């Protein structure tokens, strides 16, 4: 308790920054992943090949390596980012291929007959995407989207390597100053357990509401 009293404010600031990094990284990564999935679904074949290479490269390399290349290698090509923007961009890039594959699987789960029926009655393709493809694909994609969002929370600890002052950075500082490694890492585990449990519960509620809404529409 004495450690919590002394380092509590710093830990809360770090936890708040962790939540912010996770939230923005998830939102931007999901948006980029959806764009990639749509371009692969509707774009020309050559663009699909390029995007497939992007997906394979990002999924096949560790997040730590990607972050180092972005933060320390970026200045070599004129890309100079502070630690926090580099971390957010890194999370976005790292998460986008996984989200893209989740959305792609969701698109494939939509019955082709419904899309063909929409085209027969004269629906424009953007309307089909907005009113049929995306809503129906979300039913099968939501559990995987929520699951990977939870995984992404744990990747935020790597941002401490480039001095983003999130929770892991604050815990490491507390450990170095007090030599109380067990207590410090126990606090880290409790914070992340609370975050993951909250996301999981909110995700289940959101999934139930979306499913109920789609059932009522049909």
Residue pairs with C-beta under 8 A, 6 or more apart in sequence:
3 174
3 178
3 180
3 183
3 184
3 187
4 11
4 187
7 170
7 174
10 170
10 173
10 174
11 167
11 170
11 171
11 174
11 187
11 191
13 165
13 170
14 165
14 166
14 167
14 168
14 169
14 170
14 171
15 166
15 167
15 191
15 195
17 84
17 164
17 165
17 166
17 167
18 153
18 156
18 166
18 167
18 168
18 191
18 195
19 195
21 84
21 87
21 88
21 91
21 156
21 159
21 164
21 166
22 91
22 149
22 152
22 153
22 156
22 195
24 88
24 91
24 92
25 87
25 88
25 91
25 92
25 94
25 95
25 152
25 156
26 91
26 95
26 149
26 152
28 88
28 91
28 92
29 91
29 92
29 93
29 94
29 95
29 96
29 98
29 99
29 152
30 95
30 99
30 145
30 149
32 92
32 93
32 95
32 96
32 99
32 100
33 95
33 96
33 97
33 98
33 99
33 100
33 101
33 102
33 103
34 99
34 100
34 103
36 51
36 54
36 55
36 96
36 97
36 100
37 99
37 100
37 101
37 103
37 104
37 107
38 103
38 129
39 47
39 48
39 51
40 47
40 48
40 51
40 52
40 100
40 104
41 104
41 107
42 125
43 51
51 100
54 97
55 97
55 100
55 101
58 66
58 93
58 94
58 96
58 97
59 97
59 98
63 90
63 94
63 155
63 158
64 158
64 161
66 90
66 93
66 94
67 86
67 87
67 90
67 158
67 159
67 161
67 162
68 161
68 162
70 79
70 81
70 86
70 89
70 90
70 93
71 81
71 83
71 86
71 90
71 162
74 80
74 81
74 86
81 89
83 159
83 162
83 163
83 164
84 164
86 162
87 156
87 159
87 162
87 164
90 159
91 152
91 155
91 156
91 159
94 152
94 155
95 148
95 152
98 148
99 145
99 148
102 141
102 144
102 145
102 148
103 137
103 141
105 140
105 141
105 144
106 137
106 138
106 139
106 140
106 141
107 133
107 137
109 136
109 137
109 139
109 140
109 141
110 132
110 133
110 136
110 137
111 136
114 132
114 136
115 128
115 132
115 133
118 127
118 128
118 131
118 132
119 128
123 131
123 132
135 214
135 217
136 214
138 210
138 214
139 210
139 211
139 214
142 203
142 206
142 207
142 210
143 207
146 199
146 200
146 203
146 204
146 206
146 207
149 199
149 203
150 196
150 199
150 200
150 203
153 192
153 195
153 196
153 199
154 192
154 196
156 166
156 167
156 168
157 166
157 167
157 168
159 166
159 168
159 169
160 166
160 168
160 169
160 172
163 169
167 188
167 191
167 192
168 188
171 184
171 185
171 187
171 188
172 184
174 180
174 184
174 187
175 181
175 184
175 185
178 184
